[in-house]
C-alpha cells in the first residue's frame, strides 16, 4: 500500500479536497507538516496488512469544517478512519437518565422515553 495514494483516496471519500486541510500531524505532540511536505513523506509503500501498525498511530488530518481523519487499526490491519463535523440536532430533548433500563446497549432515547413528551 502507498500511504499517499491511500490518503488521497480517503480525502476524496470523506468529501473533502486537499485545499480543505488545515492540519496534518499529531494533536498530542504538535508535530505537523504541510500538505506539500506530507506528499513527499507519504509517497512510500508499506504493509497495511496484519501485524504491527507501520504509520504513526497519532497521525491526523483536520479539515476546515472540523471533520478529521486519523489512523485506525483493527486486528492488525491499518487505514484511515473518519469523523464528520458536529451538527447540532434539530430538536433538543432533556436527559433524565444515563443508565440502561434493561440488559444494556441502549441509546439515550431508549433510556429517556418520556423526554420527547416533556419537550413539547
Buried (B, 14 or more C-beta within 10 A) or exposed (E): BEBBEBBBEBBEEBEBEBEBBEBBBBBEEEEBBEBEEBBEEBEEEBEBEEEEBBBEEEBBBBBEEEBBBBBEBEEEEBBBBBEEEEEEEEEEBEEEBEEEEEEEEBEEEEBBEEBEEEEE
